[in-house]
């Protein structure tokens, strides 16, 4: 049975046009626009997203992500690999049915 935390992620599956605002480690913000494609992983283990954006002042940006739920830790995880060479594992929890908070 798929955990409810992963069922909520199913709403992202599909092709999207996105506007992104991100907070950088130094406190500045970056903005970008582009496309996101989300597909389900096999065996109900989560989703995979691929983002292709144009970031203001930085140019083209590409990110591949895996999203899943750690049933022992009771946390959602977003593992990212970016075109800038950064690798991240963000973790967090659902605040409600529509809000996922990751750090």
FILOMI-381270 format. One record per residue: residue in one letter; y, x, z of N, C-alpha, C in turn. Coordinates in steps of 0.2 Angstrom, whole numbers, plus 2048, in hexadecimal, padded with zeros to 3 digits. Each point is the difference from the previous one (the first is absolute). Layout:
AYXZYXZYXZ/...
% end
This chain:
X7FA8048008067FC800806804800/X8057FF7FC8068047FF8057FE806/X8028058038057FF8068067FD7FD/X8037FB8058077FD7FE8058057FE/X8008068038058057FE8008027F9/X7FA8007FD7FF8027F98017FA7FB/X7FE7FA8038017FA7FC8087FF7FE/X8048018058078007FF8028057FA/X7FD8068008028047FB7FE7FE7F8/X7FC7FB8007FE7FD7FA8067FD7FC/X8057FE8048067FD7FD8048057FB/X7FF8078018038057FC7FD8017F9/X7F97FE8007FD8017FA8037FD7FA/X8018047FB8047FE7F98058057FE/X8047FE7FB8058057FD8077FD803/X8048058028067FE8038068047FD/X8067FD8008068047FF803801807/X802806802802801807807804800/X8037FE8068068048027FE803807/X8028068007FD804806806803804/X8017FF8068058048047FB804805/X8018068017FC804804805805805/X7FE8018068048048057FC807800/X8048057FF7FE8077FF800803807/X7FC805801800803807807802803/X8048027FB8078028038057FA801/X7FD7FA7FF8047FA8028037FD7FA/X8018037FA8037FD7FA7FB7FB7FD/X8037FC7FC7FB7FB7FC8008027F9/X7FB7FE7FD7FF8017F87FE7F97FE/X8027FE7FA7FF7FA7FC7FD8017FA/X7FB7FC7FE7FD8007F97FE7FA7FE/X7FE8007F97FD7FA7FD7FB8027FB/X7FB7FB7FF7FA8027FC7FB7FB800/X7FA8028007FA7FC7FF7FA802805/X7FD7FB8037FA8018047FA7FC7FE/X7FA8038007FA7FD7FE7FC801806/X7FD7FA8027FB8008067FA7FD7FE/X7FA8048027F97FD7FE7FC801807/X7FB7FB8007FC8008067FB8067FF/X7FE8038067FB8058007F97FD801/X7FB8037FD7F97FD8017FE7FE807/X7FC7FC8017FD7FE8068057FE806/X8057FD7FD8057FD805803805805/X8018067FD802806805808801800/X8047FC7FC8078018008027FF7F9/X8068037FF8038007F98038077FE/X8018017FA8038067FD8067FE7FC/X8068038028067FF7FC8028067FC/X8037FF7FB8038057FC8087FE7FE/X8048048028077FF7FF8038057FB/X8047FD7FC8048057FB8077FD800/X8048058038077FE8018058057FD/X8067FD8008068057FE804800806/X8018058048048018068078027FF/X8047FD8028088027FF801807803/X8028047FB8028078027FA8057FF/X7FA7FD8007FA8048007FC8007FA/X8007FA7FC7FD8007FA7F97FC801/X7FB8027FB7FA7FD8017FC801806/X7FC7FB8027FC8018077FA7FC7FF/X7FA8038027FA7FD7FF7FC801807/X7FD7FA8027FC8008067FA7FC7FF/X7FA8038037FA7FD8007FE7FF808/X7FE7FA8017FF7FE8077F97FD801/X7FD8018067FA7FC8028027FD807/X7FE7F98008027FC8067F97FD803/X7FF8018067FA7FE8038027FE808/X7FA7FE8038017FE8077FA804804/X8038038057FB8048057FE7FB805/X7FA7FE8007FD7FB804800802808/X7FF8078017FF802806807801804/X8058037FC8068018028057FA800/X7FD7FB7FC8047F97FF8078017FD/X8008057FB8068027FD7FF8007F8/X8067FD7FD8008017F88028077FF/X7FD8037FA8028077FE8027FF7F9/X8068047FE8028017F98008087FF/X7FB8027FC8008077FE8038017F9/X8058048008048017FA8008077FD/X8008017FA8018067FC8057FF7FB/X8068048018057FF7FB8018067FB/X8047FE7FB8028057FB804806803/X8037FF8068048058027FC805804/X7F97FF8017FC8048037FF7FE807/X8027FB8037FF7FE8067FA7FB801/X7FD8018067FA7FC8028017FD807/X7FF7FA8008027FC8077FA7FC801/X7FF7FF8077FC7FB8038047FC804/X8027FA7FE8047FB8047FC7FC804/X8017FE8067FB7FB8038057FB804/X7FD7FA8018047FB8047FC7FA800/X8037FA8027FD7FA8018047FA7FD/X7FD7FB7FF8037FA7FD8047FD806/X8067FE7FF8047FD8057FF7F8800/X7FF7FE7FA7FF7F97FF7FC8007F9/X7FF7FA7FD7FD7FF7FA8038037FA/X8078018018038037FA803807801/X8008038068038068017FC805803/X7FF8067FC7FC805802805806802/X7FF8028068058068027FC806800/X8028057FC7FC807800805805802/X7FD8068038048058027FD8077FD/
% end
